[in-house]
């Protein structure tokens, strides 16, 4: 599987509770925090839900 590097670039202030939970599921807690995850279908779906808050780079 390919990997993706996900970086939170926007604040969670003003977003819905569901989007906050999705960011926590991805392992993101603060702005400019970066995680590397396997590009599974569940991870890609979660990224789509919060794509306006994160930056994604395929590795």
C-alpha distance matrix in Angstrom:
0.0 3.8 6.6 9.9 13.4 15.8 19.5 22.4 25.0 27.5 29.6 29.3 33.1 34.1 30.8 30.7 30.1 27.1 25.4 26.3 24.7 21.5 21.5 22.3 19.4 17.1 19.0 21.2 24.9 26.6 26.7 24.8 22.7 19.1 16.0 12.4 10.0 6.4 6.5 7.5 10.7 13.0 12.0 12.3 15.6 16.9 16.4 18.4 21.1 21.8 20.9 24.5 24.2 21.0 19.6 16.0 14.5 11.2 10.3
3.8 0.0 3.8 6.8 10.3 13.1 16.7 19.8 22.1 24.9 27.2 27.4 31.1 32.2 29.1 29.4 29.1 26.3 24.2 25.1 24.0 20.6 20.1 21.3 18.9 16.0 17.9 19.5 23.3 24.5 24.1 22.0 20.2 16.6 13.9 10.4 8.7 6.0 5.5 8.3 11.3 13.5 11.6 11.3 15.0 16.0 14.7 16.8 19.8 19.9 18.6 22.0 21.7 18.3 16.5 12.8 11.0 7.5 6.7
6.6 3.8 0.0 3.8 6.9 9.7 13.3 16.5 19.0 21.8 24.1 24.3 28.1 29.5 26.6 27.1 26.7 24.2 21.9 22.4 21.5 18.3 17.3 18.4 16.4 13.2 14.7 16.1 19.8 20.9 20.6 18.5 16.5 12.8 10.2 6.6 5.6 4.4 5.1 8.6 11.8 13.0 10.3 10.6 14.3 14.5 12.9 15.6 18.2 17.8 16.6 19.9 19.0 15.5 13.8 10.3 8.8 6.2 5.3
9.9 6.8 3.8 0.0 3.8 6.3 9.8 13.0 15.3 18.2 20.6 21.0 24.8 26.1 23.3 24.2 24.1 21.8 19.2 19.7 19.4 16.1 14.7 16.3 14.9 11.3 12.9 13.6 17.3 18.0 17.4 15.3 13.8 10.2 8.3 5.6 5.6 6.3 5.9 9.6 11.9 12.7 9.3 9.1 12.8 12.4 10.2 13.0 15.6 14.6 13.2 16.3 15.4 11.8 10.1 6.6 5.6 4.5 5.5
13.4 10.3 6.9 3.8 0.0 3.8 6.7 10.2 12.5 15.7 18.1 19.0 22.6 24.4 22.0 23.3 23.3 21.5 18.5 18.5 18.7 15.8 13.6 15.2 14.6 10.8 11.5 11.4 14.8 15.0 14.2 11.7 10.4 6.7 5.7 4.4 6.6 9.0 9.4 12.7 15.0 15.0 11.3 11.4 14.6 13.4 10.9 14.0 16.0 14.2 12.9 15.3 13.7 10.0 8.1 5.7 5.1 6.3 6.9
15.8 13.1 9.7 6.3 3.8 0.0 3.8 6.7 9.4 12.2 14.5 15.2 18.9 20.6 18.2 19.6 19.7 18.2 15.0 15.0 15.5 12.7 10.2 12.3 12.2 8.4 9.4 8.5 11.9 12.0 11.2 9.5 8.3 5.5 5.4 6.3 7.8 10.7 10.6 13.3 14.8 14.1 10.3 10.6 13.1 11.1 8.4 11.7 13.1 10.9 9.9 12.1 10.1 6.5 5.8 4.7 6.6 8.8 10.4
19.5 16.7 13.3 9.8 6.7 3.8 0.0 3.8 6.1 9.3 11.6 13.1 16.6 18.7 16.9 18.9 19.2 18.4 14.9 14.4 15.7 13.5 10.3 12.4 13.5 10.1 10.1 7.8 10.2 9.3 7.7 5.8 5.6 4.3 6.6 8.9 11.2 14.3 14.4 17.0 18.3 17.3 13.6 13.8 15.7 13.3 10.6 13.5 14.3 11.2 10.4 11.3 8.7 5.4 5.2 6.5 8.6 11.7 13.2
22.4 19.8 16.5 13.0 10.2 6.7 3.8 0.0 3.8 6.0 7.9 9.4 12.8 15.0 13.4 15.7 16.2 15.9 12.3 11.5 13.5 11.8 8.4 10.9 12.7 10.1 10.0 6.7 8.2 6.8 5.1 5.3 5.8 6.8 9.1 11.9 13.7 16.8 16.7 18.8 19.5 18.0 14.6 14.8 15.9 13.0 10.7 13.2 13.1 9.5 9.5 9.4 6.0 4.4 6.4 8.9 11.8 14.9 16.8
25.0 22.1 19.0 15.3 12.5 9.4 6.1 3.8 0.0 3.8 7.0 9.7 12.3 14.4 13.5 16.5 17.7 17.7 14.0 13.5 16.2 14.7 11.5 14.2 16.2 13.7 13.7 10.3 11.0 8.6 5.4 5.7 8.2 9.5 12.4 15.0 16.9 19.9 19.4 21.7 22.2 20.9 17.6 17.2 18.2 15.6 12.9 14.6 14.6 10.8 10.0 8.7 5.8 5.2 6.5 10.1 12.8 16.3 18.4
27.5 24.9 21.8 18.2 15.7 12.2 9.3 6.0 3.8 0.0 3.8 6.7 8.8 10.7 10.3 13.6 15.2 15.7 12.1 11.7 14.9 14.0 11.2 13.9 16.4 14.6 14.8 11.2 11.1 8.8 6.2 8.4 10.6 12.5 15.0 17.9 19.3 22.3 21.6 23.4 23.4 21.7 18.8 18.4 18.7 15.9 13.6 14.8 13.9 10.1 10.1 7.8 4.8 6.8 9.3 12.8 16.0 19.4 21.7
29.6 27.2 24.1 20.6 18.1 14.5 11.6 7.9 7.0 3.8 0.0 3.8 5.4 8.2 8.4 11.8 13.0 14.4 11.2 9.9 13.5 13.5 10.8 12.9 15.9 15.0 14.7 11.0 9.8 7.6 6.4 9.8 11.4 14.0 16.3 19.5 20.8 23.9 23.5 25.0 24.9 22.7 20.0 20.2 20.0 16.8 15.3 16.6 14.9 11.3 12.5 10.2 7.1 9.6 12.6 15.9 19.1 22.3 24.5
29.3 27.4 24.3 21.0 19.0 15.2 13.1 9.4 9.7 6.7 3.8 0.0 3.8 6.1 5.5 8.3 9.2 10.9 8.1 6.6 10.3 10.9 8.8 10.8 13.8 13.7 13.7 10.5 9.2 8.5 8.8 12.3 12.9 15.3 16.9 19.9 20.6 23.5 23.1 24.0 23.6 21.0 18.8 19.3 18.5 15.1 14.4 15.6 13.1 10.1 12.3 10.6 7.7 10.5 14.1 16.9 20.4 23.3 25.6
33.1 31.1 28.1 24.8 22.6 18.9 16.6 12.8 12.3 8.8 5.4 3.8 0.0 3.8 5.7 8.7 10.1 12.6 10.6 9.2 12.9 14.1 12.4 14.0 17.2 17.4 17.2 14.1 12.2 11.1 11.2 14.9 16.0 18.7 20.5 23.7 24.4 27.3 26.9 27.6 27.0 24.4 22.4 22.8 21.7 18.5 17.9 18.7 16.0 13.2 15.3 12.9 10.7 13.9 17.3 20.3 23.8 26.8 29.2
34.1 32.2 29.5 26.1 24.4 20.6 18.7 15.0 14.4 10.7 8.2 6.1 3.8 0.0 3.8 6.7 9.2 11.6 10.1 9.8 13.3 14.5 13.7 15.6 18.3 18.8 19.3 16.5 15.1 14.5 14.4 17.9 18.9 21.2 22.8 25.7 26.0 28.6 27.7 28.1 27.0 24.5 22.9 22.9 21.3 18.4 18.1 18.1 15.1 12.9 15.2 12.7 11.5 15.1 18.6 21.5 25.1 28.0 30.7
30.8 29.1 26.6 23.3 22.0 18.2 16.9 13.4 13.5 10.3 8.4 5.5 5.7 3.8 0.0 3.8 6.6 8.2 6.4 7.0 10.3 11.0 10.8 13.1 15.3 15.8 16.9 14.4 13.8 13.9 14.0 17.2 17.8 19.5 20.6 23.2 23.1 25.4 24.4 24.6 23.4 20.8 19.4 19.4 17.6 14.8 14.8 14.7 11.5 9.6 12.3 10.5 9.5 12.9 16.6 19.1 22.8 25.3 28.1
30.7 29.4 27.1 24.2 23.3 19.6 18.9 15.7 16.5 13.6 11.8 8.3 8.7 6.7 3.8 0.0 3.8 5.3 5.3 6.5 8.8 10.0 11.0 12.7 14.4 15.7 17.1 15.4 15.0 15.9 16.7 19.8 19.8 21.3 21.7 24.0 23.4 25.4 24.3 24.0 22.4 19.6 18.8 19.2 16.8 14.1 15.0 14.7 11.1 10.4 13.7 12.7 11.9 15.0 18.7 20.7 24.4 26.5 29.3
30.1 29.1 26.7 24.1 23.3 19.7 19.2 16.2 17.7 15.2 13.0 9.2 10.1 9.2 6.6 3.8 0.0 3.8 5.4 5.0 6.2 8.6 10.0 10.6 12.3 14.4 15.4 14.3 13.7 15.4 17.0 20.1 19.4 20.9 20.9 23.3 22.5 24.5 23.9 23.3 22.0 18.7 18.1 19.2 16.9 13.8 15.4 15.8 12.2 11.7 15.3 15.0 13.6 16.1 19.9 21.5 25.1 27.0 29.4
27.1 26.3 24.2 21.8 21.5 18.2 18.4 15.9 17.7 15.7 14.4 10.9 12.6 11.6 8.2 5.3 3.8 0.0 3.8 5.4 5.1 6.2 8.8 9.9 10.5 12.5 14.4 13.9 14.3 16.3 17.7 20.4 19.4 20.2 19.7 21.5 20.2 21.9 21.0 20.0 18.5 15.2 15.0 16.0 13.4 10.6 12.7 12.9 9.2 9.7 13.4 13.9 13.1 15.1 18.6 19.7 23.2 24.7 27.2
25.4 24.2 21.9 19.2 18.5 15.0 14.9 12.3 14.0 12.1 11.2 8.1 10.6 10.1 6.4 5.3 5.4 3.8 0.0 3.8 5.4 5.0 6.3 8.7 9.7 10.7 12.6 11.4 12.1 13.6 14.5 17.0 16.3 17.1 17.0 19.0 18.2 20.1 19.1 18.8 17.5 14.6 13.6 14.2 12.1 9.0 10.1 10.6 7.1 6.3 10.1 10.4 9.3 11.4 15.0 16.3 20.0 21.7 24.4
26.3 25.1 22.4 19.7 18.5 15.0 14.4 11.5 13.5 11.7 9.9 6.6 9.2 9.8 7.0 6.5 5.0 5.4 3.8 0.0 3.8 5.4 5.2 6.3 8.7 10.0 10.8 9.3 9.1 10.9 12.6 15.4 14.5 15.8 15.9 18.5 18.1 20.5 20.2 20.1 19.5 16.3 14.9 16.1 14.7 11.1 12.1 13.5 10.4 8.8 12.4 12.4 10.1 12.0 15.7 17.2 20.8 22.7 24.9
24.7 24.0 21.5 19.4 18.7 15.5 15.7 13.5 16.2 14.9 13.5 10.3 12.9 13.3 10.3 8.8 6.2 5.1 5.4 3.8 0.0 3.8 5.4 5.0 6.1 8.7 9.8 9.7 10.1 12.9 15.1 17.5 15.8 16.6 15.8 17.9 16.9 19.0 18.9 18.2 17.6 14.1 13.2 15.2 13.5 10.0 12.0 13.7 10.7 10.2 13.8 14.8 12.8 13.9 17.3 18.1 21.4 22.8 24.8
21.5 20.6 18.3 16.1 15.8 12.7 13.5 11.8 14.7 14.0 13.5 10.9 14.1 14.5 11.0 10.0 8.6 6.2 5.0 5.4 3.8 0.0 3.8 5.4 5.0 6.3 8.7 8.9 10.6 13.1 14.6 16.4 14.7 14.8 13.7 15.4 14.0 15.9 15.4 14.9 14.2 10.9 9.7 11.4 9.9 6.3 8.3 10.1 7.7 7.4 10.8 12.5 10.9 11.4 14.5 14.9 18.1 19.3 21.5
21.5 20.1 17.3 14.7 13.6 10.2 10.3 8.4 11.5 11.2 10.8 8.8 12.4 13.7 10.8 11.0 10.0 8.8 6.3 5.2 5.4 3.8 0.0 3.8 5.4 5.1 6.4 5.3 7.2 9.5 10.9 12.7 11.0 11.4 11.0 13.3 12.9 15.5 15.5 15.8 15.8 12.9 10.7 12.3 11.8 8.1 8.5 11.1 9.3 7.4 10.2 11.5 8.9 9.0 12.2 13.0 16.3 18.0 19.9
22.3 21.3 18.4 16.3 15.2 12.3 12.4 10.9 14.2 13.9 12.9 10.8 14.0 15.6 13.1 12.7 10.6 9.9 8.7 6.3 5.0 5.4 3.8 0.0 3.8 5.3 4.9 5.3 6.3 9.7 12.3 14.0 11.6 12.3 11.3 13.8 13.3 16.1 16.8 16.8 17.2 14.0 12.0 14.5 14.1 10.4 11.6 14.4 12.6 11.1 14.0 15.3 12.4 12.3 15.3 15.8 18.7 20.1 21.6
19.4 18.9 16.4 14.9 14.6 12.2 13.5 12.7 16.2 16.4 15.9 13.8 17.2 18.3 15.3 14.4 12.3 10.5 9.7 8.7 6.1 5.0 5.4 3.8 0.0 3.8 5.3 7.5 9.6 13.0 15.2 16.3 13.6 13.3 11.3 12.8 11.3 13.4 14.1 13.6 14.0 10.6 9.1 12.1 11.7 8.3 10.3 13.2 11.8 11.3 14.0 16.1 13.9 13.3 15.8 15.5 18.1 18.9 20.2
17.1 16.0 13.2 11.3 10.8 8.4 10.1 10.1 13.7 14.6 15.0 13.7 17.4 18.8 15.8 15.7 14.4 12.5 10.7 10.0 8.7 6.3 5.1 5.3 3.8 0.0 3.8 5.7 9.1 11.7 13.3 13.7 11.0 10.0 7.9 9.4 8.2 10.8 11.5 11.9 12.8 10.1 7.4 10.1 10.8 7.5 8.1 11.7 11.2 10.1 12.0 14.4 12.1 10.6 12.5 12.0 14.4 15.3 16.6
19.0 17.9 14.7 12.9 11.5 9.4 10.1 10.0 13.7 14.8 14.7 13.7 17.2 19.3 16.9 17.1 15.4 14.4 12.6 10.8 9.8 8.7 6.4 4.9 5.3 3.8 0.0 3.8 6.6 9.6 11.9 12.2 9.0 8.6 6.9 9.4 9.4 12.6 14.1 14.8 16.3 13.6 10.9 13.7 14.6 11.3 11.6 15.1 14.5 12.8 14.6 16.4 13.4 11.9 13.8 13.7 15.8 17.0 17.8
21.2 19.5 16.1 13.6 11.4 8.5 7.8 6.7 10.3 11.2 11.0 10.5 14.1 16.5 14.4 15.4 14.3 13.9 11.4 9.3 9.7 8.9 5.3 5.3 7.5 5.7 3.8 0.0 3.8 6.1 8.1 9.0 6.3 7.2 7.3 10.6 11.5 14.9 15.9 17.1 18.2 15.7 12.7 14.7 15.4 11.9 11.4 14.7 13.9 11.3 13.0 14.0 10.6 9.5 11.8 12.6 15.1 17.1 18.3
24.9 23.3 19.8 17.3 14.8 11.9 10.2 8.2 11.0 11.1 9.8 9.2 12.2 15.1 13.8 15.0 13.7 14.3 12.1 9.1 10.1 10.6 7.2 6.3 9.6 9.1 6.6 3.8 0.0 3.8 7.2 9.2 7.1 9.5 10.4 14.0 15.1 18.6 19.7 20.8 21.7 19.0 16.2 18.2 18.6 14.9 14.6 17.6 16.1 13.3 15.3 15.5 11.8 11.7 14.2 15.8 18.3 20.6 21.7
26.6 24.5 20.9 18.0 15.0 12.0 9.3 6.8 8.6 8.8 7.6 8.5 11.1 14.5 13.9 15.9 15.4 16.3 13.6 10.9 12.9 13.1 9.5 9.7 13.0 11.7 9.6 6.1 3.8 0.0 3.8 6.4 5.7 9.1 11.3 15.0 16.8 20.5 21.3 22.9 23.8 21.5 18.4 19.8 20.4 16.9 15.7 18.5 17.3 13.9 15.3 14.8 10.9 10.9 13.2 15.4 17.9 20.7 21.9
26.7 24.1 20.6 17.4 14.2 11.2 7.7 5.1 5.4 6.2 6.4 8.8 11.2 14.4 14.0 16.7 17.0 17.7 14.5 12.6 15.1 14.6 10.9 12.3 15.2 13.3 11.9 8.1 7.2 3.8 0.0 3.8 5.5 8.7 11.7 15.2 17.4 20.9 21.3 23.3 24.2 22.3 19.0 19.7 20.6 17.3 15.4 17.9 17.1 13.4 13.9 12.9 9.2 9.1 10.9 13.7 16.1 19.4 20.7
24.8 22.0 18.5 15.3 11.7 9.5 5.8 5.3 5.7 8.4 9.8 12.3 14.9 17.9 17.2 19.8 20.1 20.4 17.0 15.4 17.5 16.4 12.7 14.0 16.3 13.7 12.2 9.0 9.2 6.4 3.8 0.0 3.8 6.3 9.9 13.1 15.9 19.4 20.0 22.5 23.8 22.4 18.8 19.3 20.9 18.0 15.6 18.3 18.3 14.8 14.5 14.0 10.7 9.1 9.6 12.0 13.7 17.0 17.9
22.7 20.2 16.5 13.8 10.4 8.3 5.6 5.8 8.2 10.6 11.4 12.9 16.0 18.9 17.8 19.8 19.4 19.4 16.3 14.5 15.8 14.7 11.0 11.6 13.6 11.0 9.0 6.3 7.1 5.7 5.5 3.8 0.0 3.8 6.9 10.5 13.2 16.9 18.0 20.3 21.9 20.3 16.7 17.9 19.6 16.5 14.7 17.9 17.9 14.7 14.9 15.3 11.8 9.8 10.6 12.0 13.6 16.3 16.9
19.1 16.6 12.8 10.2 6.7 5.5 4.3 6.8 9.5 12.5 14.0 15.3 18.7 21.2 19.5 21.3 20.9 20.2 17.1 15.8 16.6 14.8 11.4 12.3 13.3 10.0 8.6 7.2 9.5 9.1 8.7 6.3 3.8 0.0 3.8 6.9 10.0 13.6 14.8 17.4 19.4 18.2 14.5 15.6 17.8 15.3 13.2 16.6 17.3 14.5 14.2 15.4 12.4 9.5 9.3 9.6 10.5 12.9 13.2
16.0 13.9 10.2 8.3 5.7 5.4 6.6 9.1 12.4 15.0 16.3 16.9 20.5 22.8 20.6 21.7 20.9 19.7 17.0 15.9 15.8 13.7 11.0 11.3 11.3 7.9 6.9 7.3 10.4 11.3 11.7 9.9 6.9 3.8 0.0 3.8 6.5 10.2 12.0 14.3 16.7 15.4 11.8 13.6 16.0 13.6 12.2 15.9 16.7 14.6 14.7 16.6 14.0 10.9 10.8 9.9 10.6 11.9 11.9
12.4 10.4 6.6 5.6 4.4 6.3 8.9 11.9 15.0 17.9 19.5 19.9 23.7 25.7 23.2 24.0 23.3 21.5 19.0 18.5 17.9 15.4 13.3 13.8 12.8 9.4 9.4 10.6 14.0 15.0 15.2 13.1 10.5 6.9 3.8 0.0 3.8 7.1 9.2 12.0 14.8 14.3 10.8 12.3 15.4 13.8 12.4 15.9 17.5 16.0 15.6 18.1 16.1 12.7 11.8 9.7 9.4 9.5 8.9
10.0 8.7 5.6 5.6 6.6 7.8 11.2 13.7 16.9 19.3 20.8 20.6 24.4 26.0 23.1 23.4 22.5 20.2 18.2 18.1 16.9 14.0 12.9 13.3 11.3 8.2 9.4 11.5 15.1 16.8 17.4 15.9 13.2 10.0 6.5 3.8 0.0 3.8 6.3 8.4 11.4 10.9 7.8 9.8 12.8 11.7 11.0 14.5 16.1 15.3 15.3 18.4 16.8 13.6 13.2 10.7 10.8 10.0 9.9
6.4 6.0 4.4 6.3 9.0 10.7 14.3 16.8 19.9 22.3 23.9 23.5 27.3 28.6 25.4 25.4 24.5 21.9 20.1 20.5 19.0 15.9 15.5 16.1 13.4 10.8 12.6 14.9 18.6 20.5 20.9 19.4 16.9 13.6 10.2 7.1 3.8 0.0 3.8 5.7 9.3 9.8 7.5 9.2 12.4 12.4 12.0 14.9 17.0 17.0 16.8 20.2 19.2 16.1 15.4 12.3 11.9 9.9 9.7
6.5 5.5 5.1 5.9 9.4 10.6 14.4 16.7 19.4 21.6 23.5 23.1 26.9 27.7 24.4 24.3 23.9 21.0 19.1 20.2 18.9 15.4 15.5 16.8 14.1 11.5 14.1 15.9 19.7 21.3 21.3 20.0 18.0 14.8 12.0 9.2 6.3 3.8 0.0 3.8 6.6 8.2 6.1 6.2 9.8 10.6 10.0 12.2 14.8 15.3 14.6 18.3 17.9 15.0 14.2 10.8 10.8 8.5 9.6
7.5 8.3 8.6 9.6 12.7 13.3 17.0 18.8 21.7 23.4 25.0 24.0 27.6 28.1 24.6 24.0 23.3 20.0 18.8 20.1 18.2 14.9 15.8 16.8 13.6 11.9 14.8 17.1 20.8 22.9 23.3 22.5 20.3 17.4 14.3 12.0 8.4 5.7 3.8 0.0 3.8 5.5 5.3 6.2 8.6 10.0 10.7 12.4 14.6 15.9 15.9 19.6 19.4 17.0 16.9 13.8 14.3 12.2 13.3
10.7 11.3 11.8 11.9 15.0 14.8 18.3 19.5 22.2 23.4 24.9 23.6 27.0 27.0 23.4 22.4 22.0 18.5 17.5 19.5 17.6 14.2 15.8 17.2 14.0 12.8 16.3 18.2 21.7 23.8 24.2 23.8 21.9 19.4 16.7 14.8 11.4 9.3 6.6 3.8 0.0 3.8 5.5 5.1 6.1 8.6 9.9 10.6 12.6 14.7 14.9 18.6 19.0 17.2 17.4 14.7 15.8 14.0 15.9
13.0 13.5 13.0 12.7 15.0 14.1 17.3 18.0 20.9 21.7 22.7 21.0 24.4 24.5 20.8 19.6 18.7 15.2 14.6 16.3 14.1 10.9 12.9 14.0 10.6 10.1 13.6 15.7 19.0 21.5 22.3 22.4 20.3 18.2 15.4 14.3 10.9 9.8 8.2 5.5 3.8 0.0 3.8 5.5 5.1 6.3 8.7 10.0 10.9 12.9 14.0 17.6 17.5 16.0 17.1 14.9 16.7 15.6 17.4
12.0 11.6 10.3 9.3 11.3 10.3 13.6 14.6 17.6 18.8 20.0 18.8 22.4 22.9 19.4 18.8 18.1 15.0 13.6 14.9 13.2 9.7 10.7 12.0 9.1 7.4 10.9 12.7 16.2 18.4 19.0 18.8 16.7 14.5 11.8 10.8 7.8 7.5 6.1 5.3 5.5 3.8 0.0 3.8 5.4 5.1 6.2 8.7 10.0 11.0 11.7 15.3 14.8 12.9 13.7 11.5 13.3 12.6 14.4
12.3 11.3 10.6 9.1 11.4 10.6 13.8 14.8 17.2 18.4 20.2 19.3 22.8 22.9 19.4 19.2 19.2 16.0 14.2 16.1 15.2 11.4 12.3 14.5 12.1 10.1 13.7 14.7 18.2 19.8 19.7 19.3 17.9 15.6 13.6 12.3 9.8 9.2 6.2 6.2 5.1 5.5 3.8 0.0 3.8 5.4 5.0 6.3 8.9 10.2 9.9 13.7 14.1 12.1 12.4 10.0 11.9 11.1 13.7
15.6 15.0 14.3 12.8 14.6 13.1 15.7 15.9 18.2 18.7 20.0 18.5 21.7 21.3 17.6 16.8 16.9 13.4 12.1 14.7 13.5 9.9 11.8 14.1 11.7 10.8 14.6 15.4 18.6 20.4 20.6 20.9 19.6 17.8 16.0 15.4 12.8 12.4 9.8 8.6 6.1 5.1 5.4 3.8 0.0 3.8 5.4 5.1 6.6 9.1 9.8 13.3 14.0 13.1 14.3 12.6 15.1 14.8 17.5
16.9 16.0 14.5 12.4 13.4 11.1 13.3 13.0 15.6 15.9 16.8 15.1 18.5 18.4 14.8 14.1 13.8 10.6 9.0 11.1 10.0 6.3 8.1 10.4 8.3 7.5 11.3 11.9 14.9 16.9 17.3 18.0 16.5 15.3 13.6 13.8 11.7 12.4 10.6 10.0 8.6 6.3 5.1 5.4 3.8 0.0 3.8 5.4 5.2 6.7 8.5 11.7 11.5 10.8 12.7 11.8 14.7 15.1 17.7
16.4 14.7 12.9 10.2 10.9 8.4 10.6 10.7 12.9 13.6 15.3 14.4 17.9 18.1 14.8 15.0 15.4 12.7 10.1 12.1 12.0 8.3 8.5 11.6 10.3 8.1 11.6 11.4 14.6 15.7 15.4 15.6 14.7 13.2 12.2 12.4 11.0 12.0 10.0 10.7 9.9 8.7 6.2 5.0 5.4 3.8 0.0 3.8 5.4 5.4 5.5 9.2 9.2 7.7 9.2 8.2 11.4 12.3 15.2
18.4 16.8 15.6 13.0 14.0 11.7 13.5 13.2 14.6 14.8 16.6 15.6 18.7 18.1 14.7 14.7 15.8 12.9 10.6 13.5 13.7 10.1 11.1 14.4 13.2 11.7 15.1 14.7 17.6 18.5 17.9 18.3 17.9 16.6 15.9 15.9 14.5 14.9 12.2 12.4 10.6 10.0 8.7 6.3 5.1 5.4 3.8 0.0 3.8 5.5 5.1 8.5 10.0 9.5 10.9 10.2 13.4 14.1 17.5
21.1 19.8 18.2 15.6 16.0 13.1 14.3 13.1 14.6 13.9 14.9 13.1 16.0 15.1 11.5 11.1 12.2 9.2 7.1 10.4 10.7 7.7 9.3 12.6 11.8 11.2 14.5 13.9 16.1 17.3 17.1 18.3 17.9 17.3 16.7 17.5 16.1 17.0 14.8 14.6 12.6 10.9 10.0 8.9 6.6 5.2 5.4 3.8 0.0 3.8 5.9 8.2 9.2 10.0 12.5 12.7 16.2 17.3 20.5
21.8 19.9 17.8 14.6 14.2 10.9 11.2 9.5 10.8 10.1 11.3 10.1 13.2 12.9 9.6 10.4 11.7 9.7 6.3 8.8 10.2 7.4 7.4 11.1 11.3 10.1 12.8 11.3 13.3 13.9 13.4 14.8 14.7 14.5 14.6 16.0 15.3 17.0 15.3 15.9 14.7 12.9 11.0 10.2 9.1 6.7 5.4 5.5 3.8 0.0 3.8 5.4 5.5 6.6 9.6 10.7 14.5 16.4 19.4
20.9 18.6 16.6 13.2 12.9 9.9 10.4 9.5 10.0 10.1 12.5 12.3 15.3 15.2 12.3 13.7 15.3 13.4 10.1 12.4 13.8 10.8 10.2 14.0 14.0 12.0 14.6 13.0 15.3 15.3 13.9 14.5 14.9 14.2 14.7 15.6 15.3 16.8 14.6 15.9 14.9 14.0 11.7 9.9 9.8 8.5 5.5 5.1 5.9 3.8 0.0 3.8 5.4 5.4 7.2 8.3 11.9 14.0 17.4
24.5 22.0 19.9 16.3 15.3 12.1 11.3 9.4 8.7 7.8 10.2 10.6 12.9 12.7 10.5 12.7 15.0 13.9 10.4 12.4 14.8 12.5 11.5 15.3 16.1 14.4 16.4 14.0 15.5 14.8 12.9 14.0 15.3 15.4 16.6 18.1 18.4 20.2 18.3 19.6 18.6 17.6 15.3 13.7 13.3 11.7 9.2 8.5 8.2 5.4 3.8 0.0 3.8 5.9 8.1 10.5 14.1 16.8 20.1
24.2 21.7 19.0 15.4 13.7 10.1 8.7 6.0 5.8 4.8 7.1 7.7 10.7 11.5 9.5 11.9 13.6 13.1 9.3 10.1 12.8 10.9 8.9 12.4 13.9 12.1 13.4 10.6 11.8 10.9 9.2 10.7 11.8 12.4 14.0 16.1 16.8 19.2 17.9 19.4 19.0 17.5 14.8 14.1 14.0 11.5 9.2 10.0 9.2 5.5 5.4 3.8 0.0 3.8 7.2 10.1 13.7 16.7 19.5
21.0 18.3 15.5 11.8 10.0 6.5 5.4 4.4 5.2 6.8 9.6 10.5 13.9 15.1 12.9 15.0 16.1 15.1 11.4 12.0 13.9 11.4 9.0 12.3 13.3 10.6 11.9 9.5 11.7 10.9 9.1 9.1 9.8 9.5 10.9 12.7 13.6 16.1 15.0 17.0 17.2 16.0 12.9 12.1 13.1 10.8 7.7 9.5 10.0 6.6 5.4 5.9 3.8 0.0 3.8 6.5 10.1 13.1 15.7
19.6 16.5 13.8 10.1 8.1 5.8 5.2 6.4 6.5 9.3 12.6 14.1 17.3 18.6 16.6 18.7 19.9 18.6 15.0 15.7 17.3 14.5 12.2 15.3 15.8 12.5 13.8 11.8 14.2 13.2 10.9 9.6 10.6 9.3 10.8 11.8 13.2 15.4 14.2 16.9 17.4 17.1 13.7 12.4 14.3 12.7 9.2 10.9 12.5 9.6 7.2 8.1 7.2 3.8 0.0 3.8 6.8 10.3 13.0
16.0 12.8 10.3 6.6 5.7 4.7 6.5 8.9 10.1 12.8 15.9 16.9 20.3 21.5 19.1 20.7 21.5 19.7 16.3 17.2 18.1 14.9 13.0 15.8 15.5 12.0 13.7 12.6 15.8 15.4 13.7 12.0 12.0 9.6 9.9 9.7 10.7 12.3 10.8 13.8 14.7 14.9 11.5 10.0 12.6 11.8 8.2 10.2 12.7 10.7 8.3 10.5 10.1 6.5 3.8 0.0 3.8 6.6 9.6
14.5 11.0 8.8 5.6 5.1 6.6 8.6 11.8 12.8 16.0 19.1 20.4 23.8 25.1 22.8 24.4 25.1 23.2 20.0 20.8 21.4 18.1 16.3 18.7 18.1 14.4 15.8 15.1 18.3 17.9 16.1 13.7 13.6 10.5 10.6 9.4 10.8 11.9 10.8 14.3 15.8 16.7 13.3 11.9 15.1 14.7 11.4 13.4 16.2 14.5 11.9 14.1 13.7 10.1 6.8 3.8 0.0 3.8 6.4
11.2 7.5 6.2 4.5 6.3 8.8 11.7 14.9 16.3 19.4 22.3 23.3 26.8 28.0 25.3 26.5 27.0 24.7 21.7 22.7 22.8 19.3 18.0 20.1 18.9 15.3 17.0 17.1 20.6 20.7 19.4 17.0 16.3 12.9 11.9 9.5 10.0 9.9 8.5 12.2 14.0 15.6 12.6 11.1 14.8 15.1 12.3 14.1 17.3 16.4 14.0 16.8 16.7 13.1 10.3 6.6 3.8 0.0 3.8
10.3 6.7 5.3 5.5 6.9 10.4 13.2 16.8 18.4 21.7 24.5 25.6 29.2 30.7 28.1 29.3 29.4 27.2 24.4 24.9 24.8 21.5 19.9 21.6 20.2 16.6 17.8 18.3 21.7 21.9 20.7 17.9 16.9 13.2 11.9 8.9 9.9 9.7 9.6 13.3 15.9 17.4 14.4 13.7 17.5 17.7 15.2 17.5 20.5 19.4 17.4 20.1 19.5 15.7 13.0 9.6 6.4 3.8 0.0
